[in-house]
Amino acid sequence: MKKQKVRFHRNDKRPGGLNQNLIYEKKMVKRRGHIHWQAIEQPTGTVIRQSFFEEDIEQLVSFQNKHRVWQLNGGIPLFLCDNIK
């Protein structure tokens, strides 16, 4: 029986743990002279949604903190998040 050889390289990342608690928070950001609100997932730091209205973001954050829908997946998939640069 052959032993499997696994090589690790310098910048390899290990898969994240699924048992971390996800926390969602809202943050105010000024962009081009306008105020926007962002819903941010911690500890991944991804921006889930950005809106002009604080009430929309507050509703999303409170729902996600209460139900934790994406907890088992390790966070919301990136293709569902806003790509803000």
C-alpha positions as CSV (number, residue, x, y, z in Angstrom):
1,M,0.0,0.0,0.0
2,K,1.4,3.4,-1.0
3,K,1.4,6.3,1.3
4,Q,-0.2,9.5,-0.1
5,K,2.2,12.4,-0.3
6,V,0.7,15.8,0.4
7,R,2.8,18.9,-0.3
8,F,2.1,22.2,1.3
9,H,3.3,25.4,-0.3
10,R,4.1,28.7,1.3
11,N,0.8,30.6,0.6
12,D,-1.6,27.6,0.9
13,K,-4.7,28.3,3.0
14,R,-6.4,25.7,5.1
15,P,-10.2,25.4,4.9
16,G,-12.1,27.6,7.4
17,G,-13.9,26.1,10.3
18,L,-17.7,25.7,10.0
19,N,-18.3,26.0,13.7
20,Q,-17.5,29.8,13.8
21,N,-20.5,32.0,14.7
22,L,-21.3,34.4,12.0
23,I,-22.2,38.0,13.0
24,Y,-23.8,40.5,10.8
25,E,-23.4,44.2,11.3
26,K,-24.3,47.5,9.6
27,K,-21.8,50.1,8.7
28,M,-22.1,53.6,7.3
29,V,-19.8,54.5,4.4
30,K,-19.4,57.7,2.4
31,R,-18.9,57.2,-1.3
32,R,-18.7,60.1,-3.7
33,G,-20.3,62.5,-1.3
34,H,-23.3,60.3,-0.5
35,I,-24.0,58.2,2.6
36,H,-24.6,54.5,2.0
37,W,-25.2,51.7,4.5
38,Q,-23.6,48.3,4.2
39,A,-24.4,44.9,5.7
40,I,-21.2,43.1,6.6
41,E,-20.7,39.5,7.5
42,Q,-18.0,38.9,10.2
43,P,-15.5,37.1,10.5
44,T,-15.3,36.8,6.7
45,G,-15.7,40.6,6.1
46,T,-17.8,40.3,3.0
47,V,-20.2,43.0,2.1
48,I,-23.6,41.4,1.7
49,R,-25.7,44.3,0.6
50,Q,-25.3,48.1,0.2
51,S,-28.3,50.5,0.3
52,F,-29.1,54.2,0.6
53,F,-31.7,53.4,3.4
54,E,-30.6,52.4,6.9
55,E,-33.9,50.6,7.5
56,D,-33.4,48.1,4.7
57,I,-29.9,47.2,6.1
58,E,-31.2,47.0,9.7
59,Q,-33.9,44.6,8.7
60,L,-31.5,42.4,6.8
61,V,-29.0,42.4,9.7
62,S,-31.5,41.6,12.4
63,F,-33.0,38.7,10.3
64,Q,-29.6,37.2,9.6
65,N,-28.4,37.5,13.2
66,K,-31.7,35.9,14.5
67,H,-31.9,33.0,12.0
68,R,-28.3,32.5,10.9
69,V,-29.4,31.0,7.5
70,W,-25.9,30.6,6.1
71,Q,-24.2,29.3,9.2
72,L,-23.8,25.7,8.0
73,N,-22.3,26.8,4.7
74,G,-19.6,29.0,6.4
75,G,-21.2,32.2,5.1
76,I,-23.1,33.6,2.2
77,P,-21.6,32.6,-1.2
78,L,-19.7,35.3,-2.9
79,F,-21.9,35.3,-6.0
80,L,-24.8,36.4,-3.9
81,C,-22.9,39.4,-2.4
82,D,-22.4,42.9,-3.7
83,N,-19.1,43.4,-5.4
84,I,-18.1,46.8,-4.2
85,K,-14.8,48.4,-5.2
